[in-house]
């Protein structure tokens, strides 16, 4: 499990469907080591902190293995690393084998998996097609967010070493399934609520759903 690309970018203003939108989804690959901080990577910044960024979404990772799928789905699109807005393009980490709360050491830094990425309209903006949001979620190839437990330097080629996992952890793909597909899976919903690492916003979302199911 390793990092094969580190990607950063500052917010920029673009025109989308007749409106000017500020977004930080555009990322460029950086070659040298960069500082991994509590809220982001050095040289990176989120545009709308009401839905992006913060302690629980400090860094976004996307598996390089998914790029082959998207090359088939989007012929002719230049799919370079970082295109999905990820800060880290990874190898060997897939949503079905990564669990909420997983702790990884990367050099002298330590990170914690918090949640899958739920796409917003800015993904459609990035690809220039409004259907990209639906296609991305339907693929279940969401990638996942990390919180930063210990700051440090990271770079291309760094190994991600799994150093901790909750006993009753739930996988990233199962959380995605709960969000968008099998909403009445009571057993998995209970597991999501009982885990310690899912951010409070996610627990509130699933708790509200659970209460509606009971009523």
ROTIMAR-909875 format. One record per atom (N, C-alpha, C): residue number from 0; residue in three letters; atom name; x, y, z. Coordinates in pm, whole numbers, plus 50000, padded with zeros to 5 digits. Layout:
<pts>
- NUM ALA CA X Y Z
...
</pts>
This chain:
<pts>
- 0 UNK N 50086 49881 50000
- 0 UNK CA 50000 50000 50000
- 0 UNK C 50090 50124 50000
- 1 UNK N 50072 50207 49900
- 1 UNK CA 50163 50321 49889
- 1 UNK C 50096 50438 49818
- 2 UNK N 50160 50552 49827
- 2 UNK CA 50116 50673 49756
- 2 UNK C 50188 50677 49622
- 3 UNK N 50113 50692 49513
- 3 UNK CA 50178 50703 49383
- 3 UNK C 50169 50844 49325
- 4 UNK N 50088 50930 49387
- 4 UNK CA 50086 51071 49346
- 4 UNK C 50033 51156 49461
- 5 UNK N 50096 51271 49481
- 5 UNK CA 50049 51372 49577
- 5 UNK C 50004 51492 49495
- 6 UNK N 49881 51540 49522
- 6 UNK CA 49819 51642 49437
- 6 UNK C 49762 51753 49524
- 7 UNK N 49792 51877 49489
- 7 UNK CA 49744 51991 49567
- 7 UNK C 49693 52100 49472
- 8 UNK N 49614 52191 49527
- 8 UNK CA 49565 52303 49448
- 8 UNK C 49491 52403 49534
- 9 UNK N 49496 52528 49494
- 9 UNK CA 49425 52635 49563
- 9 UNK C 49293 52664 49491
- 10 UNK N 49194 52715 49563
- 10 UNK CA 49064 52743 49500
- 10 UNK C 49078 52838 49381
- 11 UNK N 48994 52814 49282
- 11 UNK CA 48987 52901 49166
- 11 UNK C 48840 52922 49128
- 12 UNK N 48815 53028 49056
- 12 UNK CA 48678 53060 49013
- 12 UNK C 48660 53015 48868
- 13 UNK N 48551 52939 48845
- 13 UNK CA 48523 52889 48711
- 13 UNK C 48376 52912 48679
- 14 UNK N 48343 52908 48551
- 14 UNK CA 48205 52926 48506
- 14 UNK C 48142 52789 48485
- 15 UNK N 48027 52765 48549
- 15 UNK CA 47958 52637 48537
- 15 UNK C 47809 52661 48528
- 16 UNK N 47750 52622 48416
- 16 UNK CA 47606 52636 48391
- 16 UNK C 47560 52779 48413
- 17 UNK N 47639 52873 48363
- 17 UNK CA 47603 53014 48366
- 17 UNK C 47634 53086 48496
- 18 UNK N 47694 53015 48593
- 18 UNK CA 47725 53077 48721
- 18 UNK C 47874 53065 48751
- 19 UNK N 47926 53162 48825
- 19 UNK CA 48066 53157 48867
- 19 UNK C 48074 53080 49000
- 20 UNK N 48161 52983 49003
- 20 UNK CA 48174 52894 49117
- 20 UNK C 48319 52890 49162
- 21 UNK N 48341 52898 49292
- 21 UNK CA 48476 52883 49346
- 21 UNK C 48494 52740 49393
- 22 UNK N 48601 52677 49347
- 22 UNK CA 48622 52537 49380
- 22 UNK C 48770 52506 49398
- 23 UNK N 48798 52409 49485
- 23 UNK CA 48934 52362 49505
- 23 UNK C 48957 52225 49446
- 24 UNK N 48870 52180 49355
- 24 UNK CA 48879 52044 49303
- 24 UNK C 48992 52025 49203
- 25 UNK N 49046 52134 49149
- 25 UNK CA 49154 52123 49053
- 25 UNK C 49287 52104 49126
- 26 UNK N 49353 51992 49101
- 26 UNK CA 49477 51959 49170
- 26 UNK C 49589 51934 49068
- 27 UNK N 49710 51967 49109
- 27 UNK CA 49829 51939 49030
- 27 UNK C 49923 51850 49110
- 28 UNK N 49989 51761 49042
- 28 UNK CA 50085 51670 49106
- 28 UNK C 50209 51748 49151
- 29 UNK N 50258 51716 49269
- 29 UNK CA 50382 51773 49319
- 29 UNK C 50483 51660 49339
- 30 UNK N 50608 51686 49306
- 30 UNK CA 50709 51580 49308
- 30 UNK C 50776 51562 49444
- 31 UNK N 50802 51671 49512
- 31 UNK CA 50876 51662 49638
- 31 UNK C 50787 51636 49757
- 32 UNK N 50845 51603 49871
- 32 UNK CA 50768 51584 49994
- 32 UNK C 50693 51712 50032
- 33 UNK N 50574 51695 50089
- 33 UNK CA 50495 51809 50135
- 33 UNK C 50452 51784 50278
- 34 UNK N 50419 51890 50347
- 34 UNK CA 50379 51881 50487
- 34 UNK C 50231 51845 50497
- 35 UNK N 50204 51737 50569
- 35 UNK CA 50067 51695 50598
- 35 UNK C 50026 51758 50730
- 36 UNK N 49923 51844 50725
- 36 UNK CA 49883 51921 50842
- 36 UNK C 49743 51879 50887
- 37 UNK N 49700 51930 50999
- 37 UNK CA 49574 51889 51059
- 37 UNK C 49455 51914 50967
- 38 UNK N 49460 52020 50887
- 38 UNK CA 49345 52056 50804
- 38 UNK C 49367 52036 50654
- 39 UNK N 49490 52013 50612
- 39 UNK CA 49515 51996 50469
- 39 UNK C 49663 51966 50445
- 40 UNK N 49697 51955 50318
- 40 UNK CA 49836 51946 50278
- 40 UNK C 49890 52085 50248
- 41 UNK N 50019 52103 50267
- 41 UNK CA 50081 52229 50230
- 41 UNK C 50059 52255 50081
- 42 UNK N 50010 52375 50049
- 42 UNK CA 49983 52410 49911
- 42 UNK C 49844 52374 49864
- 43 UNK N 49762 52318 49954
- 43 UNK CA 49626 52278 49918
- 43 UNK C 49527 52354 50006
- 44 UNK N 49407 52376 49953
- 44 UNK CA 49304 52447 50030
- 44 UNK C 49167 52412 49975
- 45 UNK N 49071 52392 50064
- 45 UNK CA 48934 52367 50023
- 45 UNK C 48861 52501 50007
- 46 UNK N 48765 52503 49915
- 46 UNK CA 48696 52629 49885
- 46 UNK C 48576 52653 49977
- 47 UNK N 48490 52554 49993
- 47 UNK CA 48366 52569 50072
- 47 UNK C 48376 52481 50195
- 48 UNK N 48415 52540 50306
- 48 UNK CA 48437 52463 50429
- 48 UNK C 48309 52416 50495
- 49 UNK N 48194 52457 50443
- 49 UNK CA 48068 52409 50499
- 49 UNK C 48041 52264 50458
- 50 UNK N 48101 52220 50349
- 50 UNK CA 48080 52083 50302
- 50 UNK C 48211 52009 50274
- 51 UNK N 48321 52081 50262
- 51 UNK CA 48450 52019 50233
- 51 UNK C 48549 52056 50343
- 52 UNK N 48651 51974 50357
- 52 UNK CA 48758 52008 50450
- 52 UNK C 48717 51991 50596
- 53 UNK N 48791 52057 50683
- 53 UNK CA 48773 52039 50826
- 53 UNK C 48857 51923 50875
- 54 UNK N 48855 51903 51005
- 54 UNK CA 48937 51800 51067
- 54 UNK C 48906 51661 51012
- 55 UNK N 48779 51629 50989
- 55 UNK CA 48740 51496 50945
- 55 UNK C 48762 51472 50796
- 56 UNK N 48783 51579 50720
- 56 UNK CA 48805 51566 50575
- 56 UNK C 48931 51643 50535
- 57 UNK N 49036 51622 50610
- 57 UNK CA 49159 51697 50586
- 57 UNK C 49224 51658 50454
- 58 UNK N 49219 51529 50421
- 58 UNK CA 49287 51477 50302
- 58 UNK C 49197 51375 50235
- 59 UNK N 49191 51382 50102
- 59 UNK CA 49109 51290 50024
- 59 UNK C 49200 51196 49943
- 60 UNK N 49174 51068 49953
- 60 UNK CA 49252 50968 49880
- 60 UNK C 49163 50896 49779
- 61 UNK N 49221 50866 49662
- 61 UNK CA 49147 50793 49559
- 61 UNK C 49235 50682 49504
- 62 UNK N 49183 50559 49496
- 62 UNK CA 49264 50446 49448
- 62 UNK C 49298 50458 49299
- 63 UNK N 49425 50438 49269
- 63 UNK CA 49469 50442 49129
- 63 UNK C 49403 50329 49048
- 64 UNK N 49366 50220 49117
- 64 UNK CA 49305 50107 49048
- 64 UNK C 49176 50144 48978
- 65 UNK N 49108 50250 49023
- 65 UNK CA 48981 50289 48963
- 65 UNK C 48998 50362 48829
- 66 UNK N 49116 50410 48802
- 66 UNK CA 49135 50487 48680
- 66 UNK C 49111 50403 48555
- 67 UNK N 49142 50273 48561
- 67 UNK CA 49115 50185 48448
- 67 UNK C 48966 50178 48417
- 68 UNK N 48885 50169 48522
- 68 UNK CA 48739 50168 48504
- 68 UNK C 48693 50296 48436
- 69 UNK N 48744 50410 48482
- 69 UNK CA 48698 50537 48428
- 69 UNK C 48750 50561 48286
- 70 UNK N 48864 50504 48250
- 70 UNK CA 48911 50516 48113
- 70 UNK C 48815 50447 48016
- 71 UNK N 48756 50335 48062
- 71 UNK CA 48657 50266 47980
- 71 UNK C 48525 50343 47977
- 72 UNK N 48489 50404 48089
- 72 UNK CA 48363 50478 48099
- 72 UNK C 48369 50613 48029
- 73 UNK N 48487 50673 48026
- 73 UNK CA 48502 50810 47972
- 73 UNK C 48611 50812 47866
- 74 UNK N 48588 50747 47752
- 74 UNK CA 48691 50743 47649
- 74 UNK C 48725 50884 47599
- 75 UNK N 48853 50906 47578
- 75 UNK CA 48896 51036 47527
- 75 UNK C 48929 51138 47634
- 76 UNK N 48894 51109 47761
- 76 UNK CA 48923 51202 47871
- 76 UNK C 49066 51177 47920
- 77 UNK N 49141 51284 47939
- 77 UNK CA 49278 51274 47989
- 77 UNK C 49274 51249 48139
- 78 UNK N 49284 51123 48178
- 78 UNK CA 49269 51085 48318
- 78 UNK C 49406 51081 48387
- 79 UNK N 49457 51196 48418
- 79 UNK CA 49583 51204 48491
- 79 UNK C 49555 51199 48641
- 80 UNK N 49657 51157 48719
- 80 UNK CA 49640 51149 48864
- 80 UNK C 49593 51283 48921
- 81 UNK N 49500 51274 49014
- 81 UNK CA 49446 51394 49077
- 81 UNK C 49319 51446 49012
- 82 UNK N 49276 51381 48904
- 82 UNK CA 49161 51433 48829
- 82 UNK C 49033 51432 48910
- 83 UNK N 49022 51341 49006
- 83 UNK CA 48900 51335 49088
- 83 UNK C 48908 51427 49209
- 84 UNK N 49010 51509 49212
- 84 UNK CA 49025 51605 49322
- 84 UNK C 49095 51548 49442
- 85 UNK N 49155 51428 49426
- 85 UNK CA 49221 51365 49539
- 85 UNK C 49356 51428 49568
- 86 UNK N 49388 51434 49696
- 86 UNK CA 49520 51480 49739
- 86 UNK C 49624 51370 49727
- 87 UNK N 49576 51246 49744
- 87 UNK CA 49667 51133 49735
- 87 UNK C 49606 51027 49645
- 88 UNK N 49677 50992 49540
- 88 UNK CA 49639 50878 49458
- 88 UNK C 49714 50759 49514
- 89 UNK N 49640 50654 49550
- 89 UNK CA 49700 50542 49624
- 89 UNK C 49702 50414 49541
- 90 UNK N 49779 50319 49587
- 90 UNK CA 49783 50186 49528
- 90 UNK C 49771 50084 49641
- 91 UNK N 49680 49988 49623
- 91 UNK CA 49664 49882 49722
- 91 UNK C 49562 49908 49830
- 92 UNK N 49487 50019 49819
- 92 UNK CA 49382 50051 49916
- 92 UNK C 49249 50064 49843
- 93 UNK N 49158 49970 49867
- 93 UNK CA 49028 49974 49802
- 93 UNK C 48918 49983 49906
- 94 UNK N 48804 50039 49865
- 94 UNK CA 48697 50070 49959
- 94 UNK C 48645 49949 50034
- 95 UNK N 48646 49832 49972
- 95 UNK CA 48595 49713 50041
- 95 UNK C 48691 49658 50145
- 96 UNK N 48818 49698 50138
- 96 UNK CA 48916 49647 50234
- 96 UNK C 48967 49755 50329
- 97 UNK N 48916 49877 50315
- 97 UNK CA 48951 49987 50405
- 97 UNK C 48830 50013 50494
- 98 UNK N 48854 50028 50626
- 98 UNK CA 48746 50041 50723
- 98 UNK C 48750 50176 50793
- 99 UNK N 48631 50225 50827
- 99 UNK CA 48622 50348 50902
- 99 UNK C 48698 50332 51034
- 100 UNK N 48788 50423 51062
- 100 UNK CA 48868 50414 51183
- 100 UNK C 49005 50353 51162
- 101 UNK N 49030 50297 51042
- 101 UNK CA 49163 50242 51016
- 101 UNK C 49269 50350 51035
- 102 UNK N 49376 50314 51105
- 102 UNK CA 49489 50406 51127
- 102 UNK C 49608 50360 51043
- 103 UNK N 49665 50456 50972
- 103 UNK CA 49781 50427 50889
- 103 UNK C 49896 50520 50927
- 104 UNK N 50014 50464 50927
- 104 UNK CA 50134 50546 50944
- 104 UNK C 50195 50568 50806
- 105 UNK N 50230 50693 50779
- 105 UNK CA 50296 50729 50654
- 105 UNK C 50421 50808 50692
- 106 UNK N 50536 50746 50688
- 106 UNK CA 50655 50813 50737
- 106 UNK C 50639 50844 50884
- 107 UNK N 50653 50971 50919
- 107 UNK CA 50634 51010 51059
- 107 UNK C 50495 51066 51085
- 108 UNK N 50407 51059 50984
- 108 UNK CA 50269 51107 50999
- 108 UNK C 50176 50989 51027
- 109 UNK N 50058 51022 51082
- 109 UNK CA 49957 50920 51110
- 109 UNK C 49820 50973 51071
- 110 UNK N 49742 50891 51000
- 110 UNK CA 49610 50933 50954
- 110 UNK C 49505 50831 50992
- 111 UNK N 49379 50875 50988
- 111 UNK CA 49265 50795 51032
- 111 UNK C 49156 50805 50925
- 112 UNK N 49108 50692 50874
- 112 UNK CA 49000 50690 50775
- 112 UNK C 48870 50732 50842
- 113 UNK N 48798 50827 50781
- 113 UNK CA 48676 50878 50844
- 113 UNK C 48547 50848 50767
- 114 UNK N 48548 50861 50635
- 114 UNK CA 48424 50841 50560
- 114 UNK C 48451 50837 50410
- 115 UNK N 48355 50781 50332
- 115 UNK CA 48368 50787 50187
- 115 UNK C 48337 50927 50135
- 116 UNK N 48375 50952 50013
- 116 UNK CA 48343 51081 49952
- 116 UNK C 48205 51073 49885
- 117 UNK N 48116 51161 49925
- 117 UNK CA 47986 51174 49861
- 117 UNK C 47997 51289 49760
- 118 UNK N 47977 51263 49631
- 118 UNK CA 48005 51366 49530
- 118 UNK C 47905 51480 49532
- 119 UNK N 47953 51600 49501
- 119 UNK CA 47867 51717 49485
- 119 UNK C 47878 51766 49341
- 120 UNK N 47810 51875 49310
- 120 UNK CA 47803 51923 49173
- 120 UNK C 47940 51961 49116
- 121 UNK N 48038 51984 49204
- 121 UNK CA 48169 52026 49156
- 121 UNK C 48243 51914 49084
- 122 UNK N 48205 51790 49109
- 122 UNK CA 48262 51681 49031
- 122 UNK C 48211 51688 48887
- 123 UNK N 48084 51722 48871
- 123 UNK CA 48029 51744 48737
- 123 UNK C 48096 51860 48667
- 124 UNK N 48124 51964 48744
- 124 UNK CA 48195 52081 48692
- 124 UNK C 48334 52042 48642
- 125 UNK N 48404 51959 48719
- 125 UNK CA 48540 51920 48684
- 125 UNK C 48544 51846 48551
- 126 UNK N 48445 51758 48530
- 126 UNK CA 48442 51677 48409
- 126 UNK C 48359 51740 48298
- 127 UNK N 48291 51850 48329
- 127 UNK CA 48210 51916 48228
- 127 UNK C 48086 51838 48189
- 128 UNK N 48033 51759 48283
- 128 UNK CA 47913 51681 48254
- 128 UNK C 47836 51659 48384
- 129 UNK N 47709 51697 48383
- 129 UNK CA 47628 51692 48504
- 129 UNK C 47598 51550 48549
- 130 UNK N 47605 51453 48459
- 130 UNK CA 47574 51315 48497
- 130 UNK C 47687 51248 48574
- 131 UNK N 47798 51317 48591
- 131 UNK CA 47913 51256 48655
- 131 UNK C 47887 51225 48802
- 132 UNK N 47806 51304 48868
- 132 UNK CA 47775 51281 49008
- 132 UNK C 47705 51146 49025
- 133 UNK N 47602 51123 48945
- 133 UNK CA 47527 50997 48952
- 133 UNK C 47615 50879 48914
- 134 UNK N 47696 50895 48812
- 134 UNK CA 47782 50786 48766
- 134 UNK C 47888 50752 48871
- 135 UNK N 47942 50853 48933
- 135 UNK CA 48045 50834 49035
- 135 UNK C 47990 50755 49153
- 136 UNK N 47874 50795 49202
- 136 UNK CA 47815 50727 49316
- 136 UNK C 47772 50585 49279
- 137 UNK N 47715 50569 49161
- 137 UNK CA 47671 50437 49117
- 137 UNK C 47787 50340 49103
- 138 UNK N 47904 50390 49072
- 138 UNK CA 48022 50305 49057
- 138 UNK C 48070 50251 49191
- 139 UNK N 48034 50321 49299
- 139 UNK CA 48079 50289 49435
- 139 UNK C 48232 50300 49449
- 140 UNK N 48291 50363 49351
- 140 UNK CA 48436 50391 49356
- 140 UNK C 48454 50533 49409
- 141 UNK N 48434 50549 49538
- 141 UNK CA 48422 50683 49597
- 141 UNK C 48553 50739 49650
- 142 UNK N 48650 50653 49680
- 142 UNK CA 48764 50700 49758
- 142 UNK C 48721 50727 49901
- 143 UNK N 48809 50787 49980
- 143 UNK CA 48777 50808 50122
- 143 UNK C 48861 50922 50179
- 144 UNK N 48809 50977 50287
- 144 UNK CA 48875 51089 50356
- 144 UNK C 48957 51038 50474
- 145 UNK N 49059 51118 50507
- 145 UNK CA 49141 51093 50624
- 145 UNK C 49138 51214 50717
- 146 UNK N 49138 51188 50846
- 146 UNK CA 49174 51288 50946
- 146 UNK C 49322 51268 50976
- 147 UNK N 49388 51375 51018
- 147 UNK CA 49531 51368 51047
- 147 UNK C 49550 51357 51198
- 148 UNK N 49595 51241 51243
- 148 UNK CA 49618 51219 51385
- 148 UNK C 49754 51272 51429
- 149 UNK N 49852 51270 51338
- 149 UNK CA 49983 51326 51367
- 149 UNK C 50041 51385 51239
- 150 UNK N 50080 51510 51245
- 150 UNK CA 50134 51578 51128
- 150 UNK C 50273 51524 51092
- 151 UNK N 50311 51545 50966
- 151 UNK CA 50442 51501 50921
- 151 UNK C 50460 51529 50773
- 152 UNK N 50569 51483 50717
- 152 UNK CA 50598 51499 50576
- 152 UNK C 50559 51372 50502
- 153 UNK N 50496 51388 50383
- 153 UNK CA 50463 51273 50300
- 153 UNK C 50506 51302 50157
- 154 UNK N 50519 51194 50078
- 154 UNK CA 50558 51212 49939
- 154 UNK C 50529 51088 49857
- 155 UNK N 50552 51100 49727
- 155 UNK CA 50530 50990 49635
- 155 UNK C 50618 50872 49676
- 156 UNK N 50560 50752 49675
- 156 UNK CA 50633 50632 49710
- 156 UNK C 50623 50593 49856
- 157 UNK N 50572 50683 49940
- 157 UNK CA 50558 50649 50082
- 157 UNK C 50463 50531 50100
- 158 UNK N 50500 50441 50189
- 158 UNK CA 50418 50325 50223
- 158 UNK C 50315 50365 50328
- 159 UNK N 50193 50314 50313
- 159 UNK CA 50091 50329 50416
- 159 UNK C 50085 50200 50496
- 160 UNK N 50121 50208 50621
- 160 UNK CA 50124 50090 50707
- 160 UNK C 50005 50092 50801
- 161 UNK N 49921 49989 50791
- 161 UNK CA 49805 49978 50880
- 161 UNK C 49853 49949 51021
- 162 UNK N 49819 50036 51116
- 162 UNK CA 49866 50018 51254
- 162 UNK C 49751 50004 51354
- 163 UNK N 49625 50014 51307
- 163 UNK CA 49514 49999 51400
- 163 UNK C 49381 49988 51329
- 164 UNK N 49290 49907 51386
- 164 UNK CA 49155 49891 51330
- 164 UNK C 49059 49863 51444
- 165 UNK N 48941 49927 51439
- 165 UNK CA 48839 49902 51539
- 165 UNK C 48790 49757 51529
- 166 UNK N 48753 49700 51642
- 166 UNK CA 48712 49560 51646
- 166 UNK C 48586 49536 51564
- 167 UNK N 48490 49624 51570
- 167 UNK CA 48364 49608 51497
- 167 UNK C 48354 49712 51385
- 168 UNK N 48463 49733 51315
- 168 UNK CA 48467 49838 51213
- 168 UNK C 48378 49804 51094
- 169 UNK N 48336 49910 51024
- 169 UNK CA 48254 49897 50905
- 169 UNK C 48335 49948 50786
- 170 UNK N 48326 49879 50673
- 170 UNK CA 48407 49916 50557
- 170 UNK C 48355 50043 50492
- 171 UNK N 48443 50107 50417
- 171 UNK CA 48406 50228 50344
- 171 UNK C 48294 50198 50245
- 172 UNK N 48303 50085 50175
- 172 UNK CA 48201 50053 50075
- 172 UNK C 48066 50027 50140
- 173 UNK N 48064 49973 50262
- 173 UNK CA 47937 49951 50332
- 173 UNK C 47872 50084 50372
- 174 UNK N 47953 50182 50411
- 174 UNK CA 47897 50313 50443
- 174 UNK C 47837 50376 50317
- 175 UNK N 47907 50365 50205
- 175 UNK CA 47854 50416 50078
- 175 UNK C 47723 50347 50043
- 176 UNK N 47718 50217 50064
- 176 UNK CA 47597 50139 50036
- 176 UNK C 47480 50189 50121
- 177 UNK N 47508 50219 50247
- 177 UNK CA 47403 50271 50335
- 177 UNK C 47354 50408 50292
- 178 UNK N 47447 50493 50252
- 178 UNK CA 47411 50627 50210
- 178 UNK C 47320 50627 50088
- 179 UNK N 47358 50549 49988
- 179 UNK CA 47292 50568 49860
- 179 UNK C 47212 50454 49803
- 180 UNK N 47218 50334 49862
- 180 UNK CA 47158 50220 49796
- 180 UNK C 47068 50137 49888
- 181 UNK N 47126 50067 49983
- 181 UNK CA 47049 49978 50070
- 181 UNK C 47020 50049 50201
- 182 UNK N 46930 50145 50195
- 182 UNK CA 46904 50233 50307
- 182 UNK C 46831 50166 50423
- 183 UNK N 46773 50050 50398
- 183 UNK CA 46696 49981 50502
- 183 UNK C 46773 49864 50564
- 184 UNK N 46903 49861 50544
- 184 UNK CA 46986 49756 50603
- 184 UNK C 47008 49789 50750
- 185 UNK N 46919 49741 50835
- 185 UNK CA 46919 49778 50976
- 185 UNK C 47045 49730 51047
- 186 UNK N 47090 49611 51014
- 186 UNK CA 47208 49555 51080
- 186 UNK C 47333 49640 51054
- 187 UNK N 47355 49676 50928
- 187 UNK CA 47472 49758 50895
- 187 UNK C 47457 49899 50948
- 188 UNK N 47335 49949 50949
- 188 UNK CA 47310 50081 51004
- 188 UNK C 47348 50085 51152
- 189 UNK N 47314 49981 51224
- 189 UNK CA 47350 49974 51366
- 189 UNK C 47502 49973 51384
- 190 UNK N 47572 49899 51299
- 190 UNK CA 47718 49894 51306
- 190 UNK C 47779 50031 51280
- 191 UNK N 47723 50103 51185
- 191 UNK CA 47774 50236 51153
- 191 UNK C 47759 50330 51272
- 192 UNK N 47648 50319 51341
- 192 UNK CA 47622 50407 51455
- 192 UNK C 47705 50370 51578
- 193 UNK N 47737 50242 51590
- 193 UNK CA 47810 50198 51709
- 193 UNK C 47960 50222 51698
- 194 UNK N 48013 50239 51578
- 194 UNK CA 48156 50263 51561
- 194 UNK C 48196 50399 51615
- 195 UNK N 48319 50409 51661
- 195 UNK CA 48366 50533 51722
- 195 UNK C 48419 50633 51620
- 196 UNK N 48467 50586 51506
- 196 UNK CA 48543 50674 51416
- 196 UNK C 48458 50751 51316
- 197 UNK N 48336 50707 51288
- 197 UNK CA 48252 50780 51193
- 197 UNK C 48226 50919 51248
- 198 UNK N 48249 51025 51169
- 198 UNK CA 48228 51161 51218
- 198 UNK C 48085 51184 51267
- 199 UNK N 48068 51282 51352
- 199 UNK CA 47937 51309 51411
- 199 UNK C 47833 51342 51305
- 200 UNK N 47874 51410 51199
- 200 UNK CA 47779 51443 51092
- 200 UNK C 47722 51317 51029
- 201 UNK N 47807 51215 51011
- 201 UNK CA 47759 51088 50956
- 201 UNK C 47668 51016 51053
- 202 UNK N 47705 51016 51181
- 202 UNK CA 47620 50952 51281
- 202 UNK C 47485 51021 51291
- 203 UNK N 47483 51152 51284
- 203 UNK CA 47356 51226 51289
- 203 UNK C 47268 51188 51170
- 204 UNK N 47330 51177 51052
- 204 UNK CA 47257 51140 50931
- 204 UNK C 47192 51003 50948
- 205 UNK N 47271 50905 50991
- 205 UNK CA 47219 50770 51005
- 205 UNK C 47122 50756 51123
- 206 UNK N 47143 50833 51228
- 206 UNK CA 47051 50830 51342
- 206 UNK C 46915 50884 51302
- 207 UNK N 46915 50989 51222
- 207 UNK CA 46789 51045 51173
- 207 UNK C 46716 50942 51087
- 208 UNK N 46791 50871 51003
- 208 UNK CA 46729 50768 50920
- 208 UNK C 46671 50656 51007
- 209 UNK N 46745 50618 51109
- 209 UNK CA 46699 50511 51199
- 209 UNK C 46570 50550 51268
- 210 UNK N 46561 50675 51313
- 210 UNK CA 46441 50721 51381
- 210 UNK C 46323 50724 51285
- 211 UNK N 46346 50760 51160
- 211 UNK CA 46237 50760 51062
- 211 UNK C 46188 50618 51035
- 212 UNK N 46283 50521 51033
- 212 UNK CA 46243 50382 51011
- 212 UNK C 46157 50329 51124
- 213 UNK N 46182 50376 51245
- 213 UNK CA 46105 50331 51362
- 213 UNK C 45967 50393 51368
- 214 UNK N 45953 50513 51313
- 214 UNK CA 45824 50587 51323
- 214 UNK C 45724 50536 51220
</pts>
